[in-house]
Amino acid sequence: MDGEAKKNYANALLTVSKELNCIPKTGNSLQIIEQLVKQEKVFRVFFYTQRINPVEKVNILKSLLGDLINPIVYEFFALLAERNAYQMFISVATIYAKLQKESLNQIDVIAYSIEGINKDIISAIVQGIEKSTGKSVELRTRMDKELLGGLKLRVGNTIFDGTIANQMAKMKKVLLQNY
């Protein structure tokens, strides 16, 4: 199936989730299954096998994952199983995640630092970005020992680099141009 079908499935999931006021729960459910498929070989084999009847496969999923997964996602999986289109699941989950962010007016931010970031600093970063973008911020932190110090932010697809390593690189460039 083509990309348009995947977008249509993701849009349909978003529409139903919006009507039932469960957009984040659907997104989390898709993400849980996506991570299991990507990280657990046994689950991946189970997920993609055609040897298990689709209804039985959904029942097994329900018994394994229970209330962790939104019923809408079980129904979506059953639909894909009936159409033998399991391979679409990951792509639809990825598209849904983007649509969810747009629908909820959210932006992803990743803060990189050499060590953990103080909660007050995190709060200030979130408030500043929310004020400048008008979007709610979902901030994750990552430690990167190569930074030497300072902070690097990835806001959506834009990088703001206030690290010592970056400042030293800029200083080196200026010195090499002038001498």
N, C-alpha and C positions, 0 to 999 in steps of 0.2 A: 504494500500500500504506500501511497505517496505522502509527502509532507503535509499536503492539504488535509488529508484524512486525520493525521495526527493532531493538527491544529484544531480541527473540528471536534475531535474527542476531548481535547483539553478544554476547549471553550464550553462544551456541553457539561463537563464535570464542574467547571467554575459556575455556570449558570445554575445548576442543580444545588451546588454547595451554597451559593448566595441565597437561593430561595429558602434553604433549610438552615441558614445562618451558621454554617460550619466550614467556611472557607479554610481557616487554619488547620482544622482537624483533618480535612481531606488532604491538604498539602503534607501534613505530618505523616499521615498513613501512606501516601505515595512514597514519601522519602524513606520510611522504614522498610518497605518492601524493596525499593530500589537498592538500599544499602545491603540488605540481605542477599539480593541477587548478585551484587557486585563483589561482596566480601566472603560469602559462604558457598563453597563449591557444591556441597550436598543440596543446599536450598536452590542453587542455580539449576542443577540437574533436575530436581523436582519441578521447578517453576516452568522449565522449557519442555519437559517431556510430553510426548503425545500419547504415551502408553496408558496414562491415567485419564479416566472419563472426566470431562470438565466439571460436572456437578460434584463428583467425588473429590476432585482437586480443590474446589472452593470449600467444601466441607472440611477437608484436611487443613486448609489455611485457617478457617474459622476456629477449629479446635486448637491449632498451634498459637495463633495470634490473638484470638478472642476480641475483646473490647479495645485493644490497642489500635485496631484498624476500623476506620469509619465504614459503616455498612455500604455506603455509596461506592467505596473502593472495591469491596467484595463483588458488588453488582457489576462494576466496570470490568473487573478481572473475569467474571463469568461470561460477559459479552465477548471479550477478546478470546476466551477459551473456546466458545462456541464457533467463532470465526477462524480459529486456529491462527490467531494473530498475536501470540504472546510477545513476539519480538518488538512490538510497538510500545509496550508498557513503559520502558525506560524513557523513550523519546517523549511520550505523552506526559510522563511525570516531570521531565525537564521543562517542557513548554508550560505545563500547569504552574510550576514554581514561578516562572516569569510573569505569567498572567496574574497570579496571586499577589505578587509584589505590586504590580500596577494597580490592581483592584483595591488593595489596602493602602495605597500611596506610601509604600515603604521603599527604602534604599538600603542596600547592604554596605557595610563599612567594615574593613579589616584593619586593625591597628597592629603594626609590627613593632616590637621593641626587643631589647636585649634581655630584659627580665620582665616579670609581671608588672602590670600597670596599676597604679593606685586607683581605687574606686572613685575618688573625687576627680581625678583627671579624666577617667572614663566618662563620668557624668558631664563634665565640662565639654568634652569632645562631642558627645551625643547632643547636648543642648545647642552648641554652636552650629553643628551640621544641620540639625532640625530647623534652626532659625534661618539659616542661609538657603536651604533647599525647599523648605515648606513640606518636607516629608518626614515620616517617622523613621527612625534609624534602628536598624538591627545590627548591633556591633559585636564583632568577634575579635578576640585578641590572639595573636600568634607570637611566639618567641623566636627570634632570629639572632643567633650569636655573632653573625657576621656584621651586624650594624654598628658595632663599637659603642653606640649610645644614641640618644635621641629617639625620634619617633617617625615612623613612616605610615601614612594612611592611604588606603585604597578605598575611595568613595565611588561606588559604581565601577566605572572603568577608568577613573582618573586617579593618578598617584600624586600624593603630596609628600615629598621626601624632606624631612627635617632631621635626618640622621647625621651624625658626625662623619660617617664615611662619605656621604654625599657632599657635605660642606668641604671636606678635605679634597675631594675630587674637583670641585669647583675652584678651590684655591690653587690647586695644582695647574689647572687649565689656565687660569689668569697669570700665574707666574711663568708658565711656559710661553705664553703669548707675549709677555712684556720683556722677557730676558732671553 
